[in-house]
Amino acid sequence: MSYALHEILEVHELAAIKAATLTKSKTMQLLVSDPALKRIMQQDVLASTRHLQEFEKLLSEAARQEVTS
Amino acid sequence: MESNQADPIRMDALDPANSLNMPEMTDMTLATDFLVRAKEGVRNAAVALTEAVSPEARTLLKYQLKQGIQLHREIAELMVRKNWFHPYELEEQFKLDGLSAVNTVEIAKQKLFPDPANRKGMFDRTPDEPKGGPPA
């Protein structure tokens, strides 16, 4: 598989935004008192963590491709 | 928001009247922030998807986009149910936005940390002392 440079940049930027959002969701959770809202935030933290791991996998594959090509 | 005082926020920062309905107001503010972030997440994912070419990246972004849309729907439904968000009643939403604008301005006027918070002189060395390298 091969990745284009511009899509890697796009994914990289998305990962940076995702990390900031994840931090916010995680910290804001402690201030929320409504159980339903808290539950959605917890779900978002789990989902965002998974998304970030997927981004990381894709980015490291792209880095390997850069090195070998 | 029922209160006996004419304008509880105009009292000093420590007045307990300011804590009236605080948990609900906090939840509302954080939910709004969350909704805006979900919305931006959907937009970011969609924009990135139009830039992607490789099937792996496209699949990943499409999947995350779908999850983002789902998240946005969940938050919006919760906020409508809680009356924090009125997408169909413009008048109501306008009143709510006006109220939060006034609250925000009043909070901005408050001196939240009146005591000096400078910790200089409490350490045995200066943390920011230059180490002789080139200036940042």
N, CA and C atoms of all chains as a GROMACS GRO file, in nm:
protein
  615
    1MET      N    1   0.085  -0.120   0.000
    1MET     CA    2   0.000   0.000   0.000
    1MET      C    3   0.088   0.124   0.000
    2SER      N    4   0.035   0.231  -0.054
    2SER     CA    5   0.113   0.355  -0.053
    2SER      C    6   0.022   0.473  -0.020
    3TYR      N    7   0.079   0.566   0.054
    3TYR     CA    8   0.002   0.683   0.095
    3TYR      C    9   0.057   0.807   0.026
    4ALA      N   10  -0.032   0.896  -0.011
    4ALA     CA   11   0.011   1.023  -0.069
    4ALA      C   12   0.048   1.119   0.044
    5LEU      N   13   0.141   1.209   0.016
    5LEU     CA   14   0.190   1.300   0.120
    5LEU      C   15   0.077   1.387   0.176
    6HIS      N   16  -0.008   1.439   0.087
    6HIS     CA   17  -0.112   1.530   0.136
    6HIS      C   18  -0.212   1.460   0.227
    7GLU      N   19  -0.239   1.332   0.202
    7GLU     CA   20  -0.334   1.265   0.290
    7GLU      C   21  -0.271   1.232   0.426
    8ILE      N   22  -0.139   1.210   0.424
    8ILE     CA   23  -0.071   1.188   0.552
    8ILE      C   24  -0.075   1.315   0.636
    9LEU      N   25  -0.052   1.430   0.568
    9LEU     CA   26  -0.059   1.558   0.641
    9LEU      C   27  -0.198   1.578   0.699
   10GLU      N   28  -0.298   1.544   0.619
   10GLU     CA   29  -0.437   1.559   0.664
   10GLU      C   30  -0.464   1.472   0.787
   11VAL      N   31  -0.420   1.348   0.780
   11VAL     CA   32  -0.441   1.255   0.893
   11VAL      C   33  -0.364   1.304   1.015
   12HIS      N   34  -0.245   1.356   0.991
   12HIS     CA   35  -0.164   1.407   1.102
   12HIS      C   36  -0.236   1.521   1.174
   13GLU      N   37  -0.292   1.612   1.095
   13GLU     CA   38  -0.364   1.725   1.154
   13GLU      C   39  -0.487   1.677   1.230
   14LEU      N   40  -0.557   1.582   1.170
   14LEU     CA   41  -0.676   1.526   1.233
   14LEU      C   42  -0.639   1.462   1.367
   15ALA      N   43  -0.525   1.393   1.369
   15ALA     CA   44  -0.480   1.327   1.492
   15ALA      C   45  -0.450   1.431   1.599
   16ALA      N   46  -0.390   1.544   1.559
   16ALA     CA   47  -0.360   1.650   1.657
   16ALA      C   48  -0.488   1.707   1.716
   17ILE      N   49  -0.588   1.732   1.630
   17ILE     CA   50  -0.716   1.786   1.678
   17ILE      C   51  -0.783   1.685   1.770
   18LYS      N   52  -0.778   1.559   1.728
   18LYS     CA   53  -0.841   1.452   1.806
   18LYS      C   54  -0.778   1.444   1.946
   19ALA      N   55  -0.648   1.458   1.952
   19ALA     CA   56  -0.579   1.450   2.082
   19ALA      C   57  -0.626   1.562   2.173
   20ALA      N   58  -0.638   1.684   2.117
   20ALA     CA   59  -0.684   1.797   2.198
   20ALA      C   60  -0.827   1.774   2.246
   21THR      N   61  -0.912   1.724   2.156
   21THR     CA   62  -1.051   1.698   2.191
   21THR      C   63  -1.063   1.590   2.297
   22LEU      N   64  -0.980   1.488   2.283
   22LEU     CA   65  -0.983   1.378   2.380
   22LEU      C   66  -0.945   1.429   2.519
   23THR      N   67  -0.841   1.512   2.525
   23THR     CA   68  -0.799   1.570   2.653
   23THR      C   69  -0.914   1.648   2.715
   24LYS      N   70  -0.981   1.726   2.632
   24LYS     CA   71  -1.091   1.808   2.682
   24LYS      C   72  -1.204   1.721   2.734
   25SER      N   73  -1.245   1.620   2.657
   25SER     CA   74  -1.354   1.534   2.701
   25SER      C   75  -1.320   1.465   2.832
   26LYS      N   76  -1.196   1.421   2.842
   26LYS     CA   77  -1.153   1.349   2.961
   26LYS      C   78  -1.157   1.439   3.085
   27THR      N   79  -1.112   1.563   3.071
   27THR     CA   80  -1.107   1.652   3.188
   27THR      C   81  -1.246   1.707   3.221
   28MET      N   82  -1.323   1.742   3.118
   28MET     CA   83  -1.456   1.800   3.140
   28MET      C   84  -1.550   1.701   3.209
   29GLN      N   85  -1.525   1.572   3.185
   29GLN     CA   86  -1.606   1.467   3.244
   29GLN      C   87  -1.623   1.485   3.395
   30LEU      N   88  -1.515   1.530   3.461
   30LEU     CA   89  -1.515   1.543   3.606
   30LEU      C   90  -1.606   1.656   3.653
   31LEU      N   91  -1.634   1.751   3.565
   31LEU     CA   92  -1.717   1.865   3.605
   31LEU      C   93  -1.864   1.843   3.577
   32VAL      N   94  -1.893   1.740   3.498
   32VAL     CA   95  -2.032   1.715   3.457
   32VAL      C   96  -2.106   1.640   3.567
   33SER      N   97  -2.231   1.680   3.595
   33SER     CA   98  -2.309   1.608   3.696
   33SER      C   99  -2.422   1.526   3.634
   34ASP      N  100  -2.466   1.562   3.515
   34ASP     CA  101  -2.574   1.487   3.452
   34ASP      C  102  -2.524   1.350   3.406
   35PRO      N  103  -2.591   1.241   3.451
   35PRO     CA  104  -2.540   1.106   3.420
   35PRO      C  105  -2.542   1.074   3.270
   36ALA      N  106  -2.646   1.120   3.199
   36ALA     CA  107  -2.655   1.088   3.056
   36ALA      C  108  -2.542   1.155   2.979
   37LEU      N  109  -2.517   1.282   3.012
   37LEU     CA  110  -2.409   1.355   2.944
   37LEU      C  111  -2.274   1.292   2.976
   38LYS      N  112  -2.259   1.253   3.102
   38LYS     CA  113  -2.134   1.190   3.144
   38LYS      C  114  -2.109   1.060   3.066
   39ARG      N  115  -2.218   0.984   3.048
   39ARG     CA  116  -2.206   0.856   2.978
   39ARG      C  117  -2.159   0.880   2.833
   40ILE      N  118  -2.221   0.980   2.768
   40ILE     CA  119  -2.182   1.009   2.629
   40ILE      C  120  -2.035   1.051   2.623
   41MET      N  121  -1.993   1.132   2.723
   41MET     CA  122  -1.854   1.177   2.724
   41MET      C  123  -1.757   1.061   2.743
   42GLN      N  124  -1.795   0.967   2.831
   42GLN     CA  125  -1.709   0.850   2.854
   42GLN      C  126  -1.698   0.768   2.726
   43GLN      N  127  -1.813   0.752   2.657
   43GLN     CA  128  -1.812   0.679   2.529
   43GLN      C  129  -1.720   0.749   2.431
   44ASP      N  130  -1.728   0.883   2.429
   44ASP     CA  131  -1.645   0.960   2.336
   44ASP      C  132  -1.497   0.942   2.366
   45VAL      N  133  -1.464   0.937   2.496
   45VAL     CA  134  -1.324   0.917   2.534
   45VAL      C  135  -1.274   0.783   2.480
   46LEU      N  136  -1.357   0.678   2.499
   46LEU     CA  137  -1.316   0.545   2.450
   46LEU      C  138  -1.302   0.544   2.298
   47ALA      N  139  -1.403   0.602   2.231
   47ALA     CA  140  -1.400   0.603   2.084
   47ALA      C  141  -1.281   0.683   2.033
   48SER      N  142  -1.257   0.801   2.094
   48SER     CA  143  -1.147   0.886   2.048
   48SER      C  144  -1.013   0.818   2.070
   49THR      N  145  -0.999   0.746   2.181
   49THR     CA  146  -0.875   0.674   2.207
   49THR      C  147  -0.850   0.572   2.097
   50ARG      N  148  -0.957   0.501   2.060
   50ARG     CA  149  -0.943   0.400   1.954
   50ARG      C  150  -0.907   0.467   1.822
   51HIS      N  151  -0.975   0.580   1.793
   51HIS     CA  152  -0.946   0.652   1.668
   51HIS      C  153  -0.800   0.695   1.663
   52LEU      N  154  -0.751   0.745   1.775
   52LEU     CA  155  -0.612   0.791   1.780
   52LEU      C  156  -0.515   0.675   1.756
   53GLN      N  157  -0.548   0.560   1.814
   53GLN     CA  158  -0.462   0.442   1.793
   53GLN      C  159  -0.460   0.403   1.646
   54GLU      N  160  -0.578   0.413   1.581
   54GLU     CA  161  -0.585   0.381   1.438
   54GLU      C  162  -0.503   0.479   1.356
   55PHE      N  163  -0.514   0.608   1.393
   55PHE     CA  164  -0.434   0.711   1.325
   55PHE      C  165  -0.286   0.681   1.340
   56GLU      N  166  -0.248   0.645   1.462
   56GLU     CA  167  -0.107   0.619   1.490
   56GLU      C  168  -0.055   0.503   1.405
   57LYS      N  169  -0.139   0.399   1.393
   57LYS     CA  170  -0.101   0.283   1.313
   57LYS      C  171  -0.078   0.326   1.168
   58LEU      N  172  -0.175   0.404   1.116
   58LEU     CA  173  -0.165   0.448   0.976
   58LEU      C  174  -0.041   0.536   0.956
   59LEU      N  175  -0.018   0.626   1.052
   59LEU     CA  176   0.095   0.718   1.038
   59LEU      C  177   0.228   0.645   1.046
   60SER      N  178   0.238   0.543   1.133
   60SER     CA  179   0.365   0.473   1.143
   60SER      C  180   0.390   0.388   1.018
   61GLU      N  181   0.280   0.334   0.960
   61GLU     CA  182   0.295   0.264   0.831
   61GLU      C  183   0.347   0.359   0.725
   62ALA      N  184   0.292   0.480   0.725
   62ALA     CA  185   0.334   0.580   0.626
   62ALA      C  186   0.481   0.618   0.648
   63ALA      N  187   0.522   0.626   0.774
   63ALA     CA  188   0.662   0.661   0.805
   63ALA      C  189   0.755   0.550   0.754
   64ARG      N  190   0.712   0.424   0.772
   64ARG     CA  191   0.793   0.311   0.723
   64ARG      C  192   0.808   0.319   0.572
   65GLN      N  193   0.696   0.355   0.506
   65GLN     CA  194   0.696   0.366   0.360
   65GLN      C  195   0.795   0.474   0.316
   66GLU      N  196   0.798   0.587   0.392
   66GLU     CA  197   0.891   0.696   0.362
   66GLU      C  198   1.035   0.646   0.369
   67VAL      N  199   1.063   0.564   0.472
   67VAL     CA  200   1.199   0.518   0.493
   67VAL      C  201   1.243   0.422   0.382
   68THR      N  202   1.152   0.328   0.345
   68THR     CA  203   1.192   0.225   0.249
   68THR      C  204   1.198   0.279   0.106
   69SER      N  205   1.110   0.373   0.072
   69SER     CA  206   1.104   0.418  -0.068
   69SER      C  207   1.216   0.517  -0.100
   70MET      N  208  -3.464   3.020   3.602
   70MET     CA  209  -3.378   3.049   3.716
   70MET      C  210  -3.448   3.145   3.810
   71GLU      N  211  -3.495   3.097   3.925
   71GLU     CA  212  -3.566   3.182   4.022
   71GLU      C  213  -3.469   3.229   4.129
   72SER      N  214  -3.468   3.359   4.153
   72SER     CA  215  -3.381   3.411   4.258
   72SER      C  216  -3.446   3.534   4.318
   73ASN      N  217  -3.428   3.552   4.451
   73ASN     CA  218  -3.486   3.668   4.517
   73ASN      C  219  -3.408   3.795   4.488
   74GLN      N  220  -3.280   3.780   4.463
   74GLN     CA  221  -3.199   3.897   4.438
   74GLN      C  222  -3.219   3.947   4.296
   75ALA      N  223  -3.202   4.077   4.282
   75ALA     CA  224  -3.224   4.136   4.150
   75ALA      C  225  -3.122   4.082   4.052
   76ASP      N  226  -3.000   4.079   4.093
   76ASP     CA  227  -2.895   4.033   4.001
   76ASP      C  228  -2.785   3.964   4.080
   77PRO      N  229  -2.801   3.831   4.103
   77PRO     CA  230  -2.707   3.761   4.192
   77PRO      C  231  -2.563   3.768   4.144
   78ILE      N  232  -2.542   3.776   4.011
   78ILE     CA  233  -2.406   3.770   3.960
   78ILE      C  234  -2.329   3.897   3.993
   79ARG      N  235  -2.400   4.006   4.012
   79ARG     CA  236  -2.332   4.132   4.039
   79ARG      C  237  -2.275   4.140   4.181
   80MET      N  238  -2.311   4.044   4.266
   80MET     CA  239  -2.251   4.041   4.400
   80MET      C  240  -2.105   4.000   4.386
   81ASP      N  241  -2.034   3.989   4.501
   81ASP     CA  242  -1.893   3.952   4.486
   81ASP      C  243  -1.880   3.803   4.451
   82ALA      N  244  -1.761   3.763   4.411
   82ALA     CA  245  -1.742   3.630   4.353
   82ALA      C  246  -1.772   3.517   4.451
   83LEU      N  247  -1.758   3.544   4.582
   83LEU     CA  248  -1.774   3.438   4.681
   83LEU      C  249  -1.917   3.422   4.728
   84ASP      N  250  -2.007   3.508   4.682
   84ASP     CA  251  -2.146   3.502   4.728
   84ASP      C  252  -2.208   3.368   4.688
   85PRO      N  253  -2.271   3.294   4.785
   85PRO     CA  254  -2.330   3.165   4.752
   85PRO      C  255  -2.441   3.175   4.649
   86ALA      N  256  -2.501   3.295   4.636
   86ALA     CA  257  -2.607   3.311   4.536
   86ALA      C  258  -2.556   3.280   4.396
   87ASN      N  259  -2.426   3.295   4.378
   87ASN     CA  260  -2.368   3.266   4.247
   87ASN      C  261  -2.368   3.117   4.216
   88SER      N  262  -2.380   3.033   4.321
   88SER     CA  263  -2.378   2.888   4.298
   88SER      C  264  -2.516   2.834   4.265
   89LEU      N  265  -2.616   2.922   4.264
   89LEU     CA  266  -2.752   2.879   4.234
   89LEU      C  267  -2.757   2.820   4.093
   90ASN      N  268  -2.812   2.700   4.083
   90ASN     CA  269  -2.825   2.631   3.954
   90ASN      C  270  -2.692   2.606   3.886
   91MET      N  271  -2.583   2.611   3.964
   91MET     CA  272  -2.451   2.597   3.902
   91MET      C  273  -2.431   2.463   3.830
   92PRO      N  274  -2.470   2.347   3.893
   92PRO     CA  275  -2.448   2.220   3.822
   92PRO      C  276  -2.517   2.216   3.687
   93GLU      N  277  -2.641   2.263   3.683
   93GLU     CA  278  -2.714   2.261   3.556
   93GLU      C  279  -2.650   2.354   3.453
   94MET      N  280  -2.609   2.473   3.500
   94MET     CA  281  -2.546   2.567   3.406
   94MET      C  282  -2.415   2.511   3.353
   95THR      N  283  -2.339   2.445   3.444
   95THR     CA  284  -2.214   2.383   3.401
   95THR      C  285  -2.240   2.277   3.295
   96ASP      N  286  -2.338   2.190   3.325
   96ASP     CA  287  -2.370   2.083   3.230
   96ASP      C  288  -2.411   2.141   3.095
   97MET      N  289  -2.490   2.248   3.100
   97MET     CA  290  -2.537   2.308   2.975
   97MET      C  291  -2.420   2.363   2.895
   98THR      N  292  -2.330   2.433   2.964
   98THR     CA  293  -2.215   2.491   2.894
   98THR      C  294  -2.126   2.382   2.835
   99LEU      N  295  -2.098   2.279   2.916
   99LEU     CA  296  -2.009   2.173   2.868
   99LEU      C  297  -2.075   2.093   2.756
  100ALA      N  298  -2.208   2.076   2.765
  100ALA     CA  299  -2.278   2.004   2.658
  100ALA      C  300  -2.270   2.084   2.529
  101THR      N  301  -2.286   2.217   2.539
  101THR     CA  302  -2.277   2.301   2.419
  101THR      C  303  -2.138   2.290   2.357
  102ASP      N  304  -2.036   2.295   2.444
  102ASP     CA  305  -1.899   2.281   2.396
  102ASP      C  306  -1.878   2.145   2.327
  103PHE      N  307  -1.934   2.043   2.389
  103PHE     CA  308  -1.923   1.907   2.336
  103PHE      C  309  -1.991   1.898   2.199
  104LEU      N  310  -2.109   1.960   2.188
  104LEU     CA  311  -2.183   1.958   2.062
  104LEU      C  312  -2.102   2.027   1.952
  105VAL      N  313  -2.043   2.141   1.986
  105VAL     CA  314  -1.964   2.214   1.886
  105VAL      C  315  -1.843   2.131   1.844
  106ARG      N  316  -1.781   2.063   1.941
  106ARG     CA  317  -1.664   1.981   1.908
  106ARG      C  318  -1.704   1.863   1.819
  107ALA      N  319  -1.821   1.801   1.850
  107ALA     CA  320  -1.868   1.690   1.767
  107ALA      C  321  -1.893   1.737   1.624
  108LYS      N  322  -1.953   1.856   1.615
  108LYS     CA  323  -1.984   1.913   1.484
  108LYS      C  324  -1.856   1.938   1.405
  109GLU      N  325  -1.757   1.995   1.471
  109GLU     CA  326  -1.630   2.022   1.403
  109GLU      C  327  -1.559   1.892   1.366
  110GLY      N  328  -1.575   1.791   1.454
  110GLY     CA  329  -1.515   1.661   1.423
  110GLY      C  330  -1.571   1.603   1.295
  111VAL      N  331  -1.705   1.614   1.279
  111VAL     CA  332  -1.769   1.564   1.157
  111VAL      C  333  -1.715   1.638   1.036
  112ARG      N  334  -1.707   1.771   1.047
  112ARG     CA  335  -1.659   1.851   0.934
  112ARG      C  336  -1.514   1.818   0.901
  113ASN      N  337  -1.430   1.809   1.004
  113ASN     CA  338  -1.288   1.777   0.981
  113ASN      C  339  -1.273   1.643   0.912
  114ALA      N  340  -1.351   1.542   0.960
  114ALA     CA  341  -1.341   1.409   0.902
  114ALA      C  342  -1.386   1.413   0.755
  115ALA      N  343  -1.493   1.488   0.728
  115ALA     CA  344  -1.545   1.494   0.590
  115ALA      C  345  -1.442   1.560   0.498
  116VAL      N  346  -1.381   1.670   0.545
  116VAL     CA  347  -1.280   1.739   0.463
  116VAL      C  348  -1.161   1.648   0.438
  117ALA      N  349  -1.117   1.577   0.543
  117ALA     CA  350  -1.002   1.488   0.528
  117ALA      C  351  -1.035   1.374   0.432
  118LEU      N  352  -1.160   1.329   0.437
  118LEU     CA  353  -1.201   1.219   0.349
  118LEU      C  354  -1.191   1.259   0.203
  119THR      N  355  -1.222   1.385   0.172
  119THR     CA  356  -1.214   1.429   0.032
  119THR      C  357  -1.069   1.445  -0.013
  120GLU      N  358  -0.974   1.446   0.082
  120GLU     CA  359  -0.833   1.457   0.046
  120GLU      C  360  -0.765   1.320   0.038
  121ALA      N  361  -0.832   1.218   0.092
  121ALA     CA  362  -0.768   1.087   0.100
  121ALA      C  363  -0.779   1.013  -0.033
  122VAL      N  364  -0.676   0.935  -0.065
  122VAL     CA  365  -0.681   0.854  -0.187
  122VAL      C  366  -0.667   0.705  -0.159
  123SER      N  367  -0.581   0.670  -0.064
  123SER     CA  368  -0.557   0.527  -0.043
  123SER      C  369  -0.680   0.464   0.024
  124PRO      N  370  -0.715   0.342  -0.015
  124PRO     CA  371  -0.834   0.276   0.040
  124PRO      C  372  -0.830   0.264   0.191
  125GLU      N  373  -0.710   0.240   0.250
  125GLU     CA  374  -0.701   0.226   0.396
  125GLU      C  375  -0.743   0.355   0.465
  126ALA      N  376  -0.686   0.466   0.420
  126ALA     CA  377  -0.718   0.595   0.482
  126ALA      C  378  -0.865   0.628   0.463
  127ARG      N  379  -0.918   0.600   0.342
  127ARG     CA  380  -1.059   0.629   0.315
  127ARG      C  381  -1.150   0.548   0.406
  128THR      N  382  -1.121   0.420   0.422
  128THR     CA  383  -1.205   0.334   0.507
  128THR      C  384  -1.202   0.385   0.650
  129LEU      N  385  -1.081   0.416   0.698
  129LEU     CA  386  -1.067   0.463   0.836
  129LEU      C  387  -1.144   0.593   0.858
  130LEU      N  388  -1.128   0.688   0.765
  130LEU     CA  389  -1.193   0.818   0.782
  130LEU      C  390  -1.345   0.806   0.769
  131LYS      N  391  -1.389   0.718   0.678
  131LYS     CA  392  -1.533   0.701   0.660
  131LYS      C  393  -1.595   0.645   0.787
  132TYR      N  394  -1.526   0.550   0.846
  132TYR     CA  395  -1.574   0.487   0.969
  132TYR      C  396  -1.580   0.589   1.083
  133GLN      N  397  -1.473   0.672   1.092
  133GLN     CA  398  -1.470   0.774   1.198
  133GLN      C  399  -1.575   0.882   1.174
  134LEU      N  400  -1.598   0.913   1.045
  134LEU     CA  401  -1.702   1.012   1.012
  134LEU      C  402  -1.838   0.963   1.058
  135LYS      N  403  -1.867   0.835   1.031
  135LYS     CA  404  -1.996   0.778   1.071
  135LYS      C  405  -2.012   0.785   1.222
  136GLN      N  406  -1.905   0.750   1.294
  136GLN     CA  407  -1.912   0.756   1.441
  136GLN      C  408  -1.932   0.898   1.490
  137GLY      N  409  -1.867   0.993   1.421
  137GLY     CA  410  -1.881   1.135   1.458
  137GLY      C  411  -2.024   1.183   1.441
  138ILE      N  412  -2.087   1.141   1.330
  138ILE     CA  413  -2.226   1.180   1.304
  138ILE      C  414  -2.316   1.122   1.414
  139GLN      N  415  -2.290   0.998   1.449
  139GLN     CA  416  -2.366   0.930   1.555
  139GLN      C  417  -2.353   1.006   1.687
  140LEU      N  418  -2.228   1.045   1.720
  140LEU     CA  419  -2.201   1.117   1.844
  140LEU      C  420  -2.276   1.251   1.845
  141HIS      N  421  -2.269   1.321   1.732
  141HIS     CA  422  -2.337   1.450   1.723
  141HIS      C  423  -2.486   1.434   1.745
  142ARG      N  424  -2.545   1.331   1.687
  142ARG     CA  425  -2.688   1.308   1.702
  142ARG      C  426  -2.722   1.280   1.849
  143GLU      N  427  -2.641   1.199   1.914
  143GLU     CA  428  -2.667   1.166   2.054
  143GLU      C  429  -2.665   1.291   2.142
  144ILE      N  430  -2.563   1.375   2.122
  144ILE     CA  431  -2.554   1.496   2.205
  144ILE      C  432  -2.670   1.590   2.176
  145ALA      N  433  -2.703   1.608   2.048
  145ALA     CA  434  -2.812   1.699   2.012
  145ALA      C  435  -2.943   1.651   2.071
  146GLU      N  436  -2.970   1.521   2.064
  146GLU     CA  437  -3.095   1.467   2.119
  146GLU      C  438  -3.102   1.488   2.269
  147LEU      N  439  -2.989   1.464   2.336
  147LEU     CA  440  -2.985   1.484   2.482
  147LEU      C  441  -3.015   1.630   2.516
  148MET      N  442  -2.952   1.721   2.442
  148MET     CA  443  -2.968   1.863   2.472
  148MET      C  444  -3.110   1.911   2.446
  149VAL      N  445  -3.174   1.857   2.342
  149VAL     CA  446  -3.313   1.893   2.314
  149VAL      C  447  -3.402   1.841   2.426
  150ARG      N  448  -3.373   1.716   2.470
  150ARG     CA  449  -3.453   1.655   2.575
  150ARG      C  450  -3.442   1.735   2.705
  151LYS      N  451  -3.323   1.787   2.732
  151LYS     CA  452  -3.299   1.862   2.856
  151LYS      C  453  -3.337   2.009   2.846
  152ASN      N  454  -3.386   2.050   2.729
  152ASN     CA  455  -3.419   2.190   2.704
  152ASN      C  456  -3.298   2.282   2.710
  153TRP      N  457  -3.183   2.230   2.674
  153TRP     CA  458  -3.063   2.313   2.667
  153TRP      C  459  -3.043   2.368   2.526
  154PHE      N  460  -3.118   2.315   2.435
  154PHE     CA  461  -3.099   2.346   2.294
  154PHE      C  462  -3.235   2.340   2.228
  155HIS      N  463  -3.274   2.449   2.159
  155HIS     CA  464  -3.407   2.455   2.098
  155HIS      C  465  -3.395   2.478   1.948
  156PRO      N  466  -3.371   2.372   1.872
  156PRO     CA  467  -3.352   2.393   1.728
  156PRO      C  468  -3.479   2.435   1.654
  157TYR      N  469  -3.595   2.403   1.711
  157TYR     CA  470  -3.720   2.438   1.642
  157TYR      C  471  -3.780   2.569   1.690
  158GLU      N  472  -3.747   2.610   1.814
  158GLU     CA  473  -3.804   2.735   1.867
  158GLU      C  474  -3.697   2.842   1.872
  159LEU      N  475  -3.694   2.922   1.768
  159LEU     CA  476  -3.592   3.026   1.757
  159LEU      C  477  -3.598   3.124   1.873
  160GLU      N  478  -3.724   3.157   1.912
  160GLU     CA  479  -3.745   3.254   2.019
  160GLU      C  480  -3.679   3.206   2.148
  161GLU      N  481  -3.704   3.078   2.183
  161GLU     CA  482  -3.647   3.018   2.304
  161GLU      C  483  -3.494   3.017   2.299
  162GLN      N  484  -3.442   2.975   2.186
  162GLN     CA  485  -3.297   2.966   2.170
  162GLN      C  486  -3.235   3.104   2.184
  163PHE      N  487  -3.304   3.205   2.130
  163PHE     CA  488  -3.255   3.341   2.136
  163PHE      C  489  -3.246   3.389   2.281
  164LYS      N  490  -3.352   3.358   2.358
  164LYS     CA  491  -3.354   3.396   2.501
  164LYS      C  492  -3.238   3.330   2.575
  165LEU      N  493  -3.219   3.201   2.548
  165LEU     CA  494  -3.115   3.124   2.616
  165LEU      C  495  -2.976   3.179   2.581
  166ASP      N  496  -2.957   3.211   2.454
  166ASP     CA  497  -2.827   3.264   2.411
  166ASP      C  498  -2.801   3.400   2.474
  167GLY      N  499  -2.908   3.481   2.484
  167GLY     CA  500  -2.893   3.613   2.548
  167GLY      C  501  -2.852   3.597   2.692
  168LEU      N  502  -2.918   3.503   2.762
  168LEU     CA  503  -2.888   3.478   2.902
  168LEU      C  504  -2.743   3.434   2.921
  169SER      N  505  -2.698   3.341   2.836
  169SER     CA  506  -2.560   3.294   2.856
  169SER      C  507  -2.460   3.402   2.817
  170ALA      N  508  -2.496   3.489   2.723
  170ALA     CA  509  -2.406   3.599   2.689
  170ALA      C  510  -2.389   3.692   2.808
  171VAL      N  511  -2.504   3.725   2.875
  171VAL     CA  512  -2.498   3.813   2.992
  171VAL      C  513  -2.415   3.749   3.102
  172ASN      N  514  -2.440   3.619   3.127
  172ASN     CA  515  -2.365   3.547   3.231
  172ASN      C  516  -2.216   3.550   3.202
  173THR      N  517  -2.182   3.525   3.076
  173THR     CA  518  -2.040   3.519   3.038
  173THR      C  519  -1.973   3.654   3.059
  174VAL      N  520  -2.042   3.762   3.021
  174VAL     CA  521  -1.985   3.895   3.038
  174VAL      C  522  -1.965   3.925   3.186
  175GLU      N  523  -2.063   3.885   3.269
  175GLU     CA  524  -2.050   3.910   3.413
  175GLU      C  525  -1.933   3.831   3.472
  176ILE      N  526  -1.915   3.707   3.428
  176ILE     CA  527  -1.802   3.626   3.476
  176ILE      C  528  -1.670   3.690   3.433
  177ALA      N  529  -1.669   3.741   3.311
  177ALA     CA  530  -1.546   3.803   3.261
  177ALA      C  531  -1.510   3.926   3.343
  178LYS      N  532  -1.612   3.995   3.396
  178LYS     CA  533  -1.586   4.117   3.476
  178LYS      C  534  -1.532   4.084   3.614
  179GLN      N  535  -1.560   3.962   3.664
  179GLN     CA  536  -1.519   3.927   3.799
  179GLN      C  537  -1.369   3.911   3.810
  180LYS      N  538  -1.319   3.945   3.929
  180LYS     CA  539  -1.178   3.921   3.955
  180LYS      C  540  -1.171   3.783   4.021
  181LEU      N  541  -1.144   3.680   3.943
  181LEU     CA  542  -1.160   3.543   3.992
  181LEU      C  543  -1.047   3.501   4.086
  182PHE      N  544  -0.927   3.553   4.064
  182PHE     CA  545  -0.814   3.516   4.149
  182PHE      C  546  -0.752   3.643   4.207
  183PRO      N  547  -0.818   3.698   4.313
  183PRO     CA  548  -0.775   3.829   4.363
  183PRO      C  549  -0.637   3.827   4.430
  184ASP      N  550  -0.599   3.715   4.490
  184ASP     CA  551  -0.468   3.711   4.556
  184ASP      C  552  -0.359   3.685   4.454
  185PRO      N  553  -0.240   3.744   4.477
  185PRO     CA  554  -0.131   3.719   4.383
  185PRO      C  555  -0.093   3.571   4.382
  186ALA      N  556  -0.074   3.515   4.264
  186ALA     CA  557  -0.044   3.372   4.251
  186ALA      C  558   0.101   3.348   4.212
  187ASN      N  559   0.181   3.450   4.225
  187ASN     CA  560   0.321   3.436   4.187
  187ASN      C  561   0.395   3.349   4.288
  188ARG      N  562   0.462   3.245   4.241
  188ARG     CA  563   0.532   3.153   4.331
  188ARG      C  564   0.683   3.176   4.330
  189LYS      N  565   0.724   3.288   4.277
  189LYS     CA  566   0.867   3.317   4.269
  189LYS      C  567   0.926   3.328   4.409
  190GLY      N  568   1.042   3.272   4.430
  190GLY     CA  569   1.104   3.280   4.562
  190GLY      C  570   1.068   3.164   4.651
  191MET      N  571   0.981   3.073   4.604
  191MET     CA  572   0.944   2.957   4.686
  191MET      C  573   1.026   2.834   4.650
  192PHE      N  574   1.109   2.847   4.546
  192PHE     CA  575   1.194   2.734   4.506
  192PHE      C  576   1.338   2.762   4.546
  193ASP      N  577   1.418   2.654   4.557
  193ASP     CA  578   1.557   2.673   4.595
  193ASP      C  579   1.642   2.714   4.476
  194ARG      N  580   1.585   2.711   4.356
  194ARG     CA  581   1.658   2.762   4.239
  194ARG      C  582   1.558   2.825   4.144
  195THR      N  583   1.608   2.896   4.047
  195THR     CA  584   1.518   2.960   3.952
  195THR      C  585   1.491   2.863   3.838
  196PRO      N  586   1.364   2.823   3.816
  196PRO     CA  587   1.336   2.723   3.713
  196PRO      C  588   1.367   2.772   3.571
  197ASP      N  589   1.350   2.900   3.547
  197ASP     CA  590   1.363   2.947   3.410
  197ASP      C  591   1.500   3.007   3.381
  198GLU      N  592   1.594   2.980   3.468
  198GLU     CA  593   1.726   3.040   3.448
  198GLU      C  594   1.788   2.991   3.318
  199PRO      N  595   1.841   3.083   3.237
  199PRO     CA  596   1.899   3.039   3.109
  199PRO      C  597   2.022   2.952   3.130
  200LYS      N  598   2.039   2.854   3.042
  200LYS     CA  599   2.149   2.759   3.060
  200LYS      C  600   2.267   2.790   2.970
  201GLY      N  601   2.266   2.906   2.909
  201GLY     CA  602   2.379   2.947   2.828
  201GLY      C  603   2.362   2.917   2.681
  202GLY      N  604   2.254   2.845   2.645
  202GLY     CA  605   2.228   2.816   2.504
  202GLY      C  606   2.174   2.938   2.432
  203PRO      N  607   2.145   2.923   2.304
  203PRO     CA  608   2.088   3.035   2.232
  203PRO      C  609   1.946   3.064   2.282
  204PRO      N  610   1.906   3.190   2.284
  204PRO     CA  611   1.771   3.223   2.333
  204PRO      C  612   1.664   3.161   2.244
  205ALA      N  613   1.555   3.114   2.306
  205ALA     CA  614   1.448   3.049   2.232
  205ALA      C  615   1.376   3.148   2.141
   0.00000   0.00000   0.00000
